């Protein structure tokens, strides 16, 4: 389960974030490409844009539920 204490500083403020458990599998970037990007320097994913509509929100939730290492959290704050 992702924790705010371990989230990457690249994440934009808001509900969703990725933490240090990320294994750079690309699932979140494929599922929600409008919201997740890869840090080329660090080799991990992060949230670069919080969901702006119901469709993006649903894709972010799908990415979170599908994450093989549970590195995506949805308890972030604005």
C-alpha angles and dihedrals in degrees: 000000000000118000130203091224090064100039119127116254089229090074114105114236115272146073101315127057143152123233137202093280089077113124095190093246093152095228095121093046090052094044098043108016092163091062110030129061135176124248101224091194096050102029097232140102127253138178109259096170129027116226112281098190143016093272093054090045090053092049092050090050090049090051091049093050092046097046105121094212099034092241094147119086131191100192098085123127133231 
